[in-house]
Amino acid sequence: QVQLVESGGGLVQAGGSLRLSCAAAGLTFSSYSMAWFRRAPGKDLEFVTGIRAIRWGSGTSDADFVKGRFTISRDNAENRVYLQMNSLKPEDTAVYYCAARGGTLATATSEYAYWGQGAQVTVSS
């Protein structure tokens, strides 16, 4: 059974930083592209950033609204993916989800087979 478990969320002031972690189990982690999505209050789930599986080159792709602020990384030995969030803004307040896809990166939620339960990130002004 595949499990993705996020951790590291919390409350932070604008301009601050947080690091989310997603621990994966039950899959060959290095073979999966991993992504972070978020759902802000009253909005749809949206792609934040992702990192490709080894076979697809391990490159990353970011949504425009996080370029230069958020960084995704992965540790294939530890079966973890991380999201380092810097210069946080109140509009970054959302529940953040990690997701796994057995192919290259995609931005559509329907392309991801496995999802974590989410981690709340709240940025105060």
C-alpha positions in Angstrom: 0.0 0.0 0.0 1.4 3.4 -1.0 1.6 6.0 1.6 2.7 9.6 1.4 2.9 11.5 4.7 3.6 15.3 4.8 5.1 17.1 7.8 6.5 20.4 8.6 3.6 22.7 8.2 2.7 25.5 10.6 2.2 29.2 11.2 4.9 31.7 10.0 5.0 35.4 9.6 5.3 36.9 6.1 8.8 36.9 4.9 9.6 33.8 6.9 10.5 30.2 5.8 9.2 26.7 6.3 10.3 23.3 5.1 7.8 20.6 4.2 8.8 17.0 4.0 6.9 14.1 2.4 7.8 10.6 3.4 6.9 7.9 0.9 6.4 4.2 1.4 5.1 1.3 -0.6 6.5 2.4 -4.0 9.8 2.4 -5.8 10.4 6.0 -4.9 13.1 6.8 -7.4 10.9 5.7 -10.3 8.2 8.3 -9.4 8.0 11.9 -10.3 7.0 13.9 -7.2 5.1 17.1 -7.0 3.7 19.6 -4.5 0.2 21.0 -4.9 -1.7 23.4 -2.7 -5.3 24.3 -2.0 -5.9 27.8 -0.7 -9.1 28.7 1.1 -12.0 28.8 -1.5 -9.7 27.9 -4.4 -9.0 24.9 -6.5 -6.0 22.6 -6.0 -3.0 24.0 -8.0 0.4 22.8 -9.0 3.3 24.3 -7.1 6.4 22.5 -8.1 7.7 19.1 -9.0 10.8 17.0 -9.5 11.1 14.2 -12.1 12.1 10.6 -11.5 15.6 9.6 -12.2 14.7 8.1 -15.6 13.3 11.4 -16.6 16.4 13.3 -15.7 15.5 14.5 -12.1 14.8 18.0 -13.3 12.4 20.4 -11.7 9.5 22.6 -12.8 8.0 25.4 -10.8 4.7 27.4 -11.0 5.4 31.0 -11.9 4.2 32.3 -8.5 6.9 30.4 -6.6 9.9 30.9 -8.9 12.9 32.1 -6.8 11.1 31.5 -3.5 10.4 27.7 -3.3 12.7 24.9 -4.0 11.9 21.2 -4.3 14.4 18.4 -3.7 14.3 14.7 -3.2 16.4 12.1 -1.3 15.9 8.8 -3.1 17.8 6.9 -0.5 15.4 8.2 2.2 12.3 8.1 0.1 11.6 11.7 0.8 10.7 14.8 -1.1 11.1 18.3 0.4 9.7 21.7 -0.2 11.8 24.6 1.0 9.6 27.7 1.1 11.3 31.1 1.6 10.0 34.7 1.5 6.5 33.4 2.3 3.5 35.6 1.6 0.0 35.6 3.1 -1.3 34.3 -0.2 0.8 31.2 0.2 -1.6 30.2 3.0 -3.0 26.8 1.9 -3.0 23.1 2.6 0.0 21.6 0.8 -0.1 18.1 -0.7 2.6 15.9 -2.1 1.7 13.6 -4.9 3.4 10.8 -6.9 3.2 9.9 -10.6 4.7 7.0 -12.3 5.9 9.1 -15.3 7.4 12.4 -16.0 6.0 15.6 -14.4 2.5 16.8 -15.0 0.6 19.8 -13.6 -2.9 18.3 -13.7 -4.1 16.7 -10.5 -5.7 13.9 -12.5 -2.3 12.7 -13.6 -1.2 11.7 -10.0 -2.2 8.4 -8.6 -1.0 8.9 -5.0 -1.6 11.7 -2.6 -0.7 12.6 1.0 -3.1 13.9 3.5 -1.9 17.5 3.4 0.0 19.9 5.6 -1.4 23.3 6.7 0.7 26.3 6.0 -0.5 29.6 7.4 1.3 32.8 6.7 0.4 35.8 8.8 0.8 39.4 7.6 
